[in-house]
Amino acid sequence: MPRFGPIKRKNLIYYLKRLGFEGPYSGAKHQLMIRGDVTVRLPNPHESDIAEDLLSRILKQAQISRREWENI
């Protein structure tokens, strides 16, 4: 069960896959993950963690609630 806070990119990808997303696929500037008609752009933080505010924006884009995220 991931907590809502800074997370490593590889862990974000792992949890998105557990939520039904496929990918990551190459995009123009960022990699993408897809679930149905929902597409999420993945940041490339260059060896640092993805901050809480960026995680919040990614989850909003993925249409995942904070409660759903914390109950994976």
mmCIF file of the N, C-alpha and C atoms, coordinates in Angstrom:
data_MODEL
# 
_entry.id   MODEL 
# 
loop_
_atom_site.group_PDB 
_atom_site.id 
_atom_site.type_symbol 
_atom_site.label_atom_id 
_atom_site.label_alt_id 
_atom_site.label_comp_id 
_atom_site.label_asym_id 
_atom_site.label_entity_id 
_atom_site.label_seq_id 
_atom_site.pdbx_PDB_ins_code 
_atom_site.Cartn_x 
_atom_site.Cartn_y 
_atom_site.Cartn_z 
_atom_site.occupancy 
_atom_site.B_iso_or_equiv 
_atom_site.pdbx_formal_charge 
_atom_site.auth_seq_id 
_atom_site.auth_comp_id 
_atom_site.auth_asym_id 
_atom_site.auth_atom_id 
_atom_site.pdbx_PDB_model_num 
ATOM 1   N N  . MET A 1 1  ? 0.852  -1.170 0.000   1.00 0.00 ? 1  MET A N  1 
ATOM 2   C CA . MET A 1 1  ? 0.000  0.000  0.000   1.00 0.00 ? 1  MET A CA 1 
ATOM 3   C C  . MET A 1 1  ? 0.901  1.238  0.000   1.00 0.00 ? 1  MET A C  1 
ATOM 4   N N  . PRO A 1 2  ? 0.948  1.983  -1.129  1.00 0.00 ? 2  PRO A N  1 
ATOM 5   C CA . PRO A 1 2  ? 1.806  3.170  -1.177  1.00 0.00 ? 2  PRO A CA 1 
ATOM 6   C C  . PRO A 1 2  ? 1.204  4.323  -0.394  1.00 0.00 ? 2  PRO A C  1 
ATOM 7   N N  . ARG A 1 3  ? 2.055  5.059  0.273   1.00 0.00 ? 3  ARG A N  1 
ATOM 8   C CA . ARG A 1 3  ? 1.556  6.252  0.939   1.00 0.00 ? 3  ARG A CA 1 
ATOM 9   C C  . ARG A 1 3  ? 1.552  7.393  -0.069  1.00 0.00 ? 3  ARG A C  1 
ATOM 10  N N  . PHE A 1 4  ? 0.771  8.400  0.206   1.00 0.00 ? 4  PHE A N  1 
ATOM 11  C CA . PHE A 1 4  ? 0.694  9.558  -0.670  1.00 0.00 ? 4  PHE A CA 1 
ATOM 12  C C  . PHE A 1 4  ? 1.844  10.487 -0.313  1.00 0.00 ? 4  PHE A C  1 
ATOM 13  N N  . GLY A 1 5  ? 2.877  10.453 -1.111  1.00 0.00 ? 5  GLY A N  1 
ATOM 14  C CA . GLY A 1 5  ? 4.063  11.261 -0.867  1.00 0.00 ? 5  GLY A CA 1 
ATOM 15  C C  . GLY A 1 5  ? 5.075  11.016 -1.953  1.00 0.00 ? 5  GLY A C  1 
ATOM 16  N N  . PRO A 1 6  ? 6.300  11.492 -1.762  1.00 0.00 ? 6  PRO A N  1 
ATOM 17  C CA . PRO A 1 6  ? 7.337  11.285 -2.785  1.00 0.00 ? 6  PRO A CA 1 
ATOM 18  C C  . PRO A 1 6  ? 7.484  9.806  -3.119  1.00 0.00 ? 6  PRO A C  1 
ATOM 19  N N  . ILE A 1 7  ? 7.685  9.528  -4.419  1.00 0.00 ? 7  ILE A N  1 
ATOM 20  C CA . ILE A 1 7  ? 7.760  8.148  -4.886  1.00 0.00 ? 7  ILE A CA 1 
ATOM 21  C C  . ILE A 1 7  ? 8.778  8.057  -6.013  1.00 0.00 ? 7  ILE A C  1 
ATOM 22  N N  . LYS A 1 8  ? 9.426  6.927  -6.111  1.00 0.00 ? 8  LYS A N  1 
ATOM 23  C CA . LYS A 1 8  ? 10.356 6.691  -7.206  1.00 0.00 ? 8  LYS A CA 1 
ATOM 24  C C  . LYS A 1 8  ? 9.567  6.392  -8.474  1.00 0.00 ? 8  LYS A C  1 
ATOM 25  N N  . ARG A 1 9  ? 10.111 6.780  -9.622  1.00 0.00 ? 9  ARG A N  1 
ATOM 26  C CA . ARG A 1 9  ? 9.437  6.606  -10.904 1.00 0.00 ? 9  ARG A CA 1 
ATOM 27  C C  . ARG A 1 9  ? 9.106  5.137  -11.160 1.00 0.00 ? 9  ARG A C  1 
ATOM 28  N N  . LYS A 1 10 ? 10.031 4.220  -10.879 1.00 0.00 ? 10 LYS A N  1 
ATOM 29  C CA . LYS A 1 10 ? 9.769  2.800  -11.134 1.00 0.00 ? 10 LYS A CA 1 
ATOM 30  C C  . LYS A 1 10 ? 8.630  2.277  -10.258 1.00 0.00 ? 10 LYS A C  1 
ATOM 31  N N  . ASN A 1 11 ? 8.503  2.795  -9.041  1.00 0.00 ? 11 ASN A N  1 
ATOM 32  C CA . ASN A 1 11 ? 7.388  2.387  -8.174  1.00 0.00 ? 11 ASN A CA 1 
ATOM 33  C C  . ASN A 1 11 ? 6.069  2.953  -8.683  1.00 0.00 ? 11 ASN A C  1 
ATOM 34  N N  . LEU A 1 12 ? 6.080  4.190  -9.197  1.00 0.00 ? 12 LEU A N  1 
ATOM 35  C CA . LEU A 1 12 ? 4.870  4.779  -9.780  1.00 0.00 ? 12 LEU A CA 1 
ATOM 36  C C  . LEU A 1 12 ? 4.387  3.915  -10.934 1.00 0.00 ? 12 LEU A C  1 
ATOM 37  N N  . ILE A 1 13 ? 5.301  3.497  -11.803 1.00 0.00 ? 13 ILE A N  1 
ATOM 38  C CA . ILE A 1 13 ? 4.940  2.645  -12.935 1.00 0.00 ? 13 ILE A CA 1 
ATOM 39  C C  . ILE A 1 13 ? 4.363  1.323  -12.438 1.00 0.00 ? 13 ILE A C  1 
ATOM 40  N N  . TYR A 1 14 ? 4.991  0.728  -11.434 1.00 0.00 ? 14 TYR A N  1 
ATOM 41  C CA . TYR A 1 14 ? 4.509  -0.535 -10.862 1.00 0.00 ? 14 TYR A CA 1 
ATOM 42  C C  . TYR A 1 14 ? 3.069  -0.401 -10.361 1.00 0.00 ? 14 TYR A C  1 
ATOM 43  N N  . TYR A 1 15 ? 2.791  0.644  -9.596  1.00 0.00 ? 15 TYR A N  1 
ATOM 44  C CA . TYR A 1 15 ? 1.445  0.806  -9.029  1.00 0.00 ? 15 TYR A CA 1 
ATOM 45  C C  . TYR A 1 15 ? 0.414  1.161  -10.096 1.00 0.00 ? 15 TYR A C  1 
ATOM 46  N N  . LEU A 1 16 ? 0.803  1.943  -11.102 1.00 0.00 ? 16 LEU A N  1 
ATOM 47  C CA . LEU A 1 16 ? -0.131 2.233  -12.187 1.00 0.00 ? 16 LEU A CA 1 
ATOM 48  C C  . LEU A 1 16 ? -0.483 0.951  -12.942 1.00 0.00 ? 16 LEU A C  1 
ATOM 49  N N  . LYS A 1 17 ? 0.479  0.069  -13.125 1.00 0.00 ? 17 LYS A N  1 
ATOM 50  C CA . LYS A 1 17 ? 0.191  -1.221 -13.772 1.00 0.00 ? 17 LYS A CA 1 
ATOM 51  C C  . LYS A 1 17 ? -0.779 -2.040 -12.928 1.00 0.00 ? 17 LYS A C  1 
ATOM 52  N N  . ARG A 1 18 ? -0.620 -2.000 -11.614 1.00 0.00 ? 18 ARG A N  1 
ATOM 53  C CA . ARG A 1 18 ? -1.546 -2.723 -10.728 1.00 0.00 ? 18 ARG A CA 1 
ATOM 54  C C  . ARG A 1 18 ? -2.962 -2.160 -10.828 1.00 0.00 ? 18 ARG A C  1 
ATOM 55  N N  . LEU A 1 19 ? -3.080 -0.889 -11.202 1.00 0.00 ? 19 LEU A N  1 
ATOM 56  C CA . LEU A 1 19 ? -4.383 -0.247 -11.365 1.00 0.00 ? 19 LEU A CA 1 
ATOM 57  C C  . LEU A 1 19 ? -4.929 -0.402 -12.786 1.00 0.00 ? 19 LEU A C  1 
ATOM 58  N N  . GLY A 1 20 ? -4.262 -1.196 -13.622 1.00 0.00 ? 20 GLY A N  1 
ATOM 59  C CA . GLY A 1 20 ? -4.791 -1.501 -14.948 1.00 0.00 ? 20 GLY A CA 1 
ATOM 60  C C  . GLY A 1 20 ? -4.192 -0.719 -16.093 1.00 0.00 ? 20 GLY A C  1 
ATOM 61  N N  . PHE A 1 21 ? -3.178 0.082  -15.846 1.00 0.00 ? 21 PHE A N  1 
ATOM 62  C CA . PHE A 1 21 ? -2.551 0.840  -16.924 1.00 0.00 ? 21 PHE A CA 1 
ATOM 63  C C  . PHE A 1 21 ? -1.561 -0.047 -17.664 1.00 0.00 ? 21 PHE A C  1 
ATOM 64  N N  . GLU A 1 22 ? -1.393 0.217  -18.960 1.00 0.00 ? 22 GLU A N  1 
ATOM 65  C CA . GLU A 1 22 ? -0.441 -0.507 -19.792 1.00 0.00 ? 22 GLU A CA 1 
ATOM 66  C C  . GLU A 1 22 ? 0.665  0.442  -20.221 1.00 0.00 ? 22 GLU A C  1 
ATOM 67  N N  . GLY A 1 23 ? 1.845  -0.088 -20.420 1.00 0.00 ? 23 GLY A N  1 
ATOM 68  C CA . GLY A 1 23 ? 2.959  0.748  -20.851 1.00 0.00 ? 23 GLY A CA 1 
ATOM 69  C C  . GLY A 1 23 ? 4.111  0.576  -19.897 1.00 0.00 ? 23 GLY A C  1 
ATOM 70  N N  . PRO A 1 24 ? 5.022  1.469  -19.890 1.00 0.00 ? 24 PRO A N  1 
ATOM 71  C CA . PRO A 1 24 ? 5.028  2.766  -20.570 1.00 0.00 ? 24 PRO A CA 1 
ATOM 72  C C  . PRO A 1 24 ? 5.398  2.654  -22.052 1.00 0.00 ? 24 PRO A C  1 
ATOM 73  N N  . TYR A 1 25 ? 4.810  3.551  -22.832 1.00 0.00 ? 25 TYR A N  1 
ATOM 74  C CA . TYR A 1 25 ? 5.054  3.668  -24.255 1.00 0.00 ? 25 TYR A CA 1 
ATOM 75  C C  . TYR A 1 25 ? 5.768  4.977  -24.528 1.00 0.00 ? 25 TYR A C  1 
ATOM 76  N N  . SER A 1 26 ? 6.537  5.002  -25.597 1.00 0.00 ? 26 SER A N  1 
ATOM 77  C CA . SER A 1 26 ? 7.250  6.225  -25.964 1.00 0.00 ? 26 SER A CA 1 
ATOM 78  C C  . SER A 1 26 ? 6.277  7.250  -26.531 1.00 0.00 ? 26 SER A C  1 
ATOM 79  N N  . GLY A 1 27 ? 6.432  8.497  -26.076 1.00 0.00 ? 27 GLY A N  1 
ATOM 80  C CA . GLY A 1 27 ? 5.661  9.606  -26.594 1.00 0.00 ? 27 GLY A CA 1 
ATOM 81  C C  . GLY A 1 27 ? 6.614  10.607 -27.212 1.00 0.00 ? 27 GLY A C  1 
ATOM 82  N N  . ALA A 1 28 ? 6.130  11.781 -27.543 1.00 0.00 ? 28 ALA A N  1 
ATOM 83  C CA . ALA A 1 28 ? 6.973  12.812 -28.158 1.00 0.00 ? 28 ALA A CA 1 
ATOM 84  C C  . ALA A 1 28 ? 8.067  13.279 -27.191 1.00 0.00 ? 28 ALA A C  1 
ATOM 85  N N  . LYS A 1 29 ? 7.689  13.664 -25.978 1.00 0.00 ? 29 LYS A N  1 
ATOM 86  C CA . LYS A 1 29 ? 8.664  14.136 -25.007 1.00 0.00 ? 29 LYS A CA 1 
ATOM 87  C C  . LYS A 1 29 ? 8.706  13.286 -23.737 1.00 0.00 ? 29 LYS A C  1 
ATOM 88  N N  . HIS A 1 30 ? 7.594  12.636 -23.423 1.00 0.00 ? 30 HIS A N  1 
ATOM 89  C CA . HIS A 1 30 ? 7.495  11.833 -22.203 1.00 0.00 ? 30 HIS A CA 1 
ATOM 90  C C  . HIS A 1 30 ? 6.954  10.459 -22.559 1.00 0.00 ? 30 HIS A C  1 
ATOM 91  N N  . GLN A 1 31 ? 7.185  9.494  -21.685 1.00 0.00 ? 31 GLN A N  1 
ATOM 92  C CA . GLN A 1 31 ? 6.562  8.192  -21.865 1.00 0.00 ? 31 GLN A CA 1 
ATOM 93  C C  . GLN A 1 31 ? 5.110  8.279  -21.404 1.00 0.00 ? 31 GLN A C  1 
ATOM 94  N N  . LEU A 1 32 ? 4.285  7.380  -21.936 1.00 0.00 ? 32 LEU A N  1 
ATOM 95  C CA . LEU A 1 32 ? 2.856  7.376  -21.650 1.00 0.00 ? 32 LEU A CA 1 
ATOM 96  C C  . LEU A 1 32 ? 2.435  6.031  -21.092 1.00 0.00 ? 32 LEU A C  1 
ATOM 97  N N  . MET A 1 33 ? 1.396  6.052  -20.260 1.00 0.00 ? 33 MET A N  1 
ATOM 98  C CA . MET A 1 33 ? 0.723  4.839  -19.826 1.00 0.00 ? 33 MET A CA 1 
ATOM 99  C C  . MET A 1 33 ? -0.754 5.020  -20.127 1.00 0.00 ? 33 MET A C  1 
ATOM 100 N N  . ILE A 1 34 ? -1.411 3.928  -20.531 1.00 0.00 ? 34 ILE A N  1 
ATOM 101 C CA . ILE A 1 34 ? -2.790 4.017  -21.018 1.00 0.00 ? 34 ILE A CA 1 
ATOM 102 C C  . ILE A 1 34 ? -3.669 2.993  -20.310 1.00 0.00 ? 34 ILE A C  1 
ATOM 103 N N  . ARG A 1 35 ? -4.886 3.429  -19.961 1.00 0.00 ? 35 ARG A N  1 
ATOM 104 C CA . ARG A 1 35 ? -5.941 2.545  -19.437 1.00 0.00 ? 35 ARG A CA 1 
ATOM 105 C C  . ARG A 1 35 ? -7.233 3.003  -20.089 1.00 0.00 ? 35 ARG A C  1 
ATOM 106 N N  . GLY A 1 36 ? -7.737 2.227  -21.029 1.00 0.00 ? 36 GLY A N  1 
ATOM 107 C CA . GLY A 1 36 ? -8.951 2.614  -21.741 1.00 0.00 ? 36 GLY A CA 1 
ATOM 108 C C  . GLY A 1 36 ? -8.715 3.895  -22.519 1.00 0.00 ? 36 GLY A C  1 
ATOM 109 N N  . ASP A 1 37 ? -9.518 4.925  -22.228 1.00 0.00 ? 37 ASP A N  1 
ATOM 110 C CA . ASP A 1 37 ? -9.352 6.211  -22.909 1.00 0.00 ? 37 ASP A CA 1 
ATOM 111 C C  . ASP A 1 37 ? -8.575 7.220  -22.067 1.00 0.00 ? 37 ASP A C  1 
ATOM 112 N N  . VAL A 1 38 ? -7.957 6.769  -20.975 1.00 0.00 ? 38 VAL A N  1 
ATOM 113 C CA . VAL A 1 38 ? -7.179 7.640  -20.095 1.00 0.00 ? 38 VAL A CA 1 
ATOM 114 C C  . VAL A 1 38 ? -5.689 7.459  -20.405 1.00 0.00 ? 38 VAL A C  1 
ATOM 115 N N  . THR A 1 39 ? -5.024 8.576  -20.705 1.00 0.00 ? 39 THR A N  1 
ATOM 116 C CA . THR A 1 39 ? -3.590 8.565  -20.983 1.00 0.00 ? 39 THR A CA 1 
ATOM 117 C C  . THR A 1 39 ? -2.880 9.419  -19.947 1.00 0.00 ? 39 THR A C  1 
ATOM 118 N N  . VAL A 1 40 ? -1.797 8.881  -19.392 1.00 0.00 ? 40 VAL A N  1 
ATOM 119 C CA . VAL A 1 40 ? -1.025 9.576  -18.358 1.00 0.00 ? 40 VAL A CA 1 
ATOM 120 C C  . VAL A 1 40 ? 0.402  9.760  -18.860 1.00 0.00 ? 40 VAL A C  1 
ATOM 121 N N  . ARG A 1 41 ? 0.899  10.997 -18.776 1.00 0.00 ? 41 ARG A N  1 
ATOM 122 C CA . ARG A 1 41 ? 2.289  11.278 -19.134 1.00 0.00 ? 41 ARG A CA 1 
ATOM 123 C C  . ARG A 1 41 ? 3.170  11.066 -17.911 1.00 0.00 ? 41 ARG A C  1 
ATOM 124 N N  . LEU A 1 42 ? 4.258  10.321 -18.094 1.00 0.00 ? 42 LEU A N  1 
ATOM 125 C CA . LEU A 1 42 ? 5.175  10.038 -16.995 1.00 0.00 ? 42 LEU A CA 1 
ATOM 126 C C  . LEU A 1 42 ? 6.345  11.014 -17.015 1.00 0.00 ? 42 LEU A C  1 
ATOM 127 N N  . PRO A 1 43 ? 6.654  11.610 -15.881 1.00 0.00 ? 43 PRO A N  1 
ATOM 128 C CA . PRO A 1 43 ? 7.799  12.513 -15.822 1.00 0.00 ? 43 PRO A CA 1 
ATOM 129 C C  . PRO A 1 43 ? 9.097  11.712 -15.769 1.00 0.00 ? 43 PRO A C  1 
ATOM 130 N N  . ASN A 1 44 ? 10.173 12.366 -16.103 1.00 0.00 ? 44 ASN A N  1 
ATOM 131 C CA . ASN A 1 44 ? 11.497 11.773 -15.998 1.00 0.00 ? 44 ASN A CA 1 
ATOM 132 C C  . ASN A 1 44 ? 12.285 12.607 -15.002 1.00 0.00 ? 44 ASN A C  1 
ATOM 133 N N  . PRO A 1 45 ? 12.261 12.241 -13.719 1.00 0.00 ? 45 PRO A N  1 
ATOM 134 C CA . PRO A 1 45 ? 12.856 13.090 -12.687 1.00 0.00 ? 45 PRO A CA 1 
ATOM 135 C C  . PRO A 1 45 ? 14.371 12.997 -12.576 1.00 0.00 ? 45 PRO A C  1 
ATOM 136 N N  . HIS A 1 46 ? 15.034 12.256 -13.474 1.00 0.00 ? 46 HIS A N  1 
ATOM 137 C CA . HIS A 1 46 ? 16.502 12.175 -13.477 1.00 0.00 ? 46 HIS A CA 1 
ATOM 138 C C  . HIS A 1 46 ? 17.064 11.785 -12.122 1.00 0.00 ? 46 HIS A C  1 
ATOM 139 N N  . GLU A 1 47 ? 16.747 10.575 -11.698 1.00 0.00 ? 47 GLU A N  1 
ATOM 140 C CA . GLU A 1 47 ? 17.294 9.978  -10.479 1.00 0.00 ? 47 GLU A CA 1 
ATOM 141 C C  . GLU A 1 47 ? 16.718 10.506 -9.166  1.00 0.00 ? 47 GLU A C  1 
ATOM 142 N N  . SER A 1 48 ? 15.829 11.456 -9.187  1.00 0.00 ? 48 SER A N  1 
ATOM 143 C CA . SER A 1 48 ? 15.223 11.925 -7.935  1.00 0.00 ? 48 SER A CA 1 
ATOM 144 C C  . SER A 1 48 ? 13.786 11.418 -7.861  1.00 0.00 ? 48 SER A C  1 
ATOM 145 N N  . ASP A 1 49 ? 13.206 11.522 -6.682  1.00 0.00 ? 49 ASP A N  1 
ATOM 146 C CA . ASP A 1 49 ? 11.822 11.076 -6.485  1.00 0.00 ? 49 ASP A CA 1 
ATOM 147 C C  . ASP A 1 49 ? 10.836 12.049 -7.115  1.00 0.00 ? 49 ASP A C  1 
ATOM 148 N N  . ILE A 1 50 ? 9.645  11.533 -7.413  1.00 0.00 ? 50 ILE A N  1 
ATOM 149 C CA . ILE A 1 50 ? 8.543  12.367 -7.885  1.00 0.00 ? 50 ILE A CA 1 
ATOM 150 C C  . ILE A 1 50 ? 7.902  12.965 -6.646  1.00 0.00 ? 50 ILE A C  1 
ATOM 151 N N  . ALA A 1 51 ? 7.836  14.287 -6.594  1.00 0.00 ? 51 ALA A N  1 
ATOM 152 C CA . ALA A 1 51 ? 7.340  14.995 -5.419  1.00 0.00 ? 51 ALA A CA 1 
ATOM 153 C C  . ALA A 1 51 ? 5.832  14.807 -5.258  1.00 0.00 ? 51 ALA A C  1 
ATOM 154 N N  . GLU A 1 52 ? 5.352  15.103 -4.051  1.00 0.00 ? 52 GLU A N  1 
ATOM 155 C CA . GLU A 1 52 ? 3.939  14.925 -3.719  1.00 0.00 ? 52 GLU A CA 1 
ATOM 156 C C  . GLU A 1 52 ? 3.022  15.744 -4.626  1.00 0.00 ? 52 GLU A C  1 
ATOM 157 N N  . ASP A 1 53 ? 3.392  16.987 -4.940  1.00 0.00 ? 53 ASP A N  1 
ATOM 158 C CA . ASP A 1 53 ? 2.522  17.818 -5.786  1.00 0.00 ? 53 ASP A CA 1 
ATOM 159 C C  . ASP A 1 53 ? 2.445  17.274 -7.210  1.00 0.00 ? 53 ASP A C  1 
ATOM 160 N N  . LEU A 1 54 ? 3.554  16.763 -7.739  1.00 0.00 ? 54 LEU A N  1 
ATOM 161 C CA . LEU A 1 54 ? 3.543  16.163 -9.075  1.00 0.00 ? 54 LEU A CA 1 
ATOM 162 C C  . LEU A 1 54 ? 2.762  14.850 -9.054  1.00 0.00 ? 54 LEU A C  1 
ATOM 163 N N  . LEU A 1 55 ? 2.911  14.049 -8.014  1.00 0.00 ? 55 LEU A N  1 
ATOM 164 C CA . LEU A 1 55 ? 2.131  12.817 -7.874  1.00 0.00 ? 55 LEU A CA 1 
ATOM 165 C C  . LEU A 1 55 ? 0.647  13.138 -7.866  1.00 0.00 ? 55 LEU A C  1 
ATOM 166 N N  . SER A 1 56 ? 0.261  14.183 -7.177  1.00 0.00 ? 56 SER A N  1 
ATOM 167 C CA . SER A 1 56 ? -1.137 14.600 -7.126  1.00 0.00 ? 56 SER A CA 1 
ATOM 168 C C  . SER A 1 56 ? -1.667 14.931 -8.520  1.00 0.00 ? 56 SER A C  1 
ATOM 169 N N  . ARG A 1 57 ? -0.877 15.642 -9.309  1.00 0.00 ? 57 ARG A N  1 
ATOM 170 C CA . ARG A 1 57 ? -1.295 15.995 -10.676 1.00 0.00 ? 57 ARG A CA 1 
ATOM 171 C C  . ARG A 1 57 ? -1.371 14.759 -11.571 1.00 0.00 ? 57 ARG A C  1 
ATOM 172 N N  . ILE A 1 58 ? -0.436 13.818 -11.399 1.00 0.00 ? 58 ILE A N  1 
ATOM 173 C CA . ILE A 1 58 ? -0.454 12.587 -12.186 1.00 0.00 ? 58 ILE A CA 1 
ATOM 174 C C  . ILE A 1 58 ? -1.696 11.768 -11.861 1.00 0.00 ? 58 ILE A C  1 
ATOM 175 N N  . LEU A 1 59 ? -2.021 11.640 -10.585 1.00 0.00 ? 59 LEU A N  1 
ATOM 176 C CA . LEU A 1 59 ? -3.201 10.859 -10.181 1.00 0.00 ? 59 LEU A CA 1 
ATOM 177 C C  . LEU A 1 59 ? -4.485 11.511 -10.666 1.00 0.00 ? 59 LEU A C  1 
ATOM 178 N N  . LYS A 1 60 ? -4.526 12.831 -10.673 1.00 0.00 ? 60 LYS A N  1 
ATOM 179 C CA . LYS A 1 60 ? -5.708 13.541 -11.193 1.00 0.00 ? 60 LYS A CA 1 
ATOM 180 C C  . LYS A 1 60 ? -5.860 13.256 -12.679 1.00 0.00 ? 60 LYS A C  1 
ATOM 181 N N  . GLN A 1 61 ? -4.747 13.303 -13.404 1.00 0.00 ? 61 GLN A N  1 
ATOM 182 C CA . GLN A 1 61 ? -4.753 13.010 -14.833 1.00 0.00 ? 61 GLN A CA 1 
ATOM 183 C C  . GLN A 1 61 ? -5.184 11.561 -15.088 1.00 0.00 ? 61 GLN A C  1 
ATOM 184 N N  . ALA A 1 62 ? -4.786 10.659 -14.190 1.00 0.00 ? 62 ALA A N  1 
ATOM 185 C CA . ALA A 1 62 ? -5.113 9.239  -14.322 1.00 0.00 ? 62 ALA A CA 1 
ATOM 186 C C  . ALA A 1 62 ? -6.509 8.906  -13.799 1.00 0.00 ? 62 ALA A C  1 
ATOM 187 N N  . GLN A 1 63 ? -7.197 9.887  -13.238 1.00 0.00 ? 63 GLN A N  1 
ATOM 188 C CA . GLN A 1 63 ? -8.534 9.712  -12.667 1.00 0.00 ? 63 GLN A CA 1 
ATOM 189 C C  . GLN A 1 63 ? -8.513 8.682  -11.539 1.00 0.00 ? 63 GLN A C  1 
ATOM 190 N N  . ILE A 1 64 ? -7.495 8.803  -10.673 1.00 0.00 ? 64 ILE A N  1 
ATOM 191 C CA . ILE A 1 64 ? -7.343 7.936  -9.510  1.00 0.00 ? 64 ILE A CA 1 
ATOM 192 C C  . ILE A 1 64 ? -7.469 8.798  -8.258  1.00 0.00 ? 64 ILE A C  1 
ATOM 193 N N  . SER A 1 65 ? -8.362 8.418  -7.362  1.00 0.00 ? 65 SER A N  1 
ATOM 194 C CA . SER A 1 65 ? -8.524 9.179  -6.122  1.00 0.00 ? 65 SER A CA 1 
ATOM 195 C C  . SER A 1 65 ? -7.388 8.849  -5.158  1.00 0.00 ? 65 SER A C  1 
ATOM 196 N N  . ARG A 1 66 ? -7.186 9.718  -4.205  1.00 0.00 ? 66 ARG A N  1 
ATOM 197 C CA . ARG A 1 66 ? -6.153 9.494  -3.193  1.00 0.00 ? 66 ARG A CA 1 
ATOM 198 C C  . ARG A 1 66 ? -6.467 8.232  -2.386  1.00 0.00 ? 66 ARG A C  1 
ATOM 199 N N  . ARG A 1 67 ? -7.717 8.034  -2.093  1.00 0.00 ? 67 ARG A N  1 
ATOM 200 C CA . ARG A 1 67 ? -8.146 6.837  -1.342  1.00 0.00 ? 67 ARG A CA 1 
ATOM 201 C C  . ARG A 1 67 ? -7.846 5.565  -2.138  1.00 0.00 ? 67 ARG A C  1 
ATOM 202 N N  . GLU A 1 68 ? -8.163 5.577  -3.426  1.00 0.00 ? 68 GLU A N  1 
ATOM 203 C CA . GLU A 1 68 ? -7.884 4.419  -4.279  1.00 0.00 ? 68 GLU A CA 1 
ATOM 204 C C  . GLU A 1 68 ? -6.378 4.160  -4.341  1.00 0.00 ? 68 GLU A C  1 
ATOM 205 N N  . TRP A 1 69 ? -5.576 5.223  -4.448  1.00 0.00 ? 69 TRP A N  1 
ATOM 206 C CA . TRP A 1 69 ? -4.123 5.099  -4.489  1.00 0.00 ? 69 TRP A CA 1 
ATOM 207 C C  . TRP A 1 69 ? -3.579 4.457  -3.230  1.00 0.00 ? 69 TRP A C  1 
ATOM 208 N N  . GLU A 1 70 ? -4.061 4.899  -2.085  1.00 0.00 ? 70 GLU A N  1 
ATOM 209 C CA . GLU A 1 70 ? -3.545 4.395  -0.818  1.00 0.00 ? 70 GLU A CA 1 
ATOM 210 C C  . GLU A 1 70 ? -4.050 2.999  -0.476  1.00 0.00 ? 70 GLU A C  1 
ATOM 211 N N  . ASN A 1 71 ? -5.082 2.520  -1.208  1.00 0.00 ? 71 ASN A N  1 
ATOM 212 C CA . ASN A 1 71 ? -5.629 1.183  -0.954  1.00 0.00 ? 71 ASN A CA 1 
ATOM 213 C C  . ASN A 1 71 ? -5.206 0.153  -1.985  1.00 0.00 ? 71 ASN A C  1 
ATOM 214 N N  . ILE A 1 72 ? -4.181 0.451  -2.768  1.00 0.00 ? 72 ILE A N  1 
ATOM 215 C CA . ILE A 1 72 ? -3.713 -0.518 -3.764  1.00 0.00 ? 72 ILE A CA 1 
ATOM 216 C C  . ILE A 1 72 ? -3.213 -1.747 -3.039  1.00 0.00 ? 72 ILE A C  1 
# 
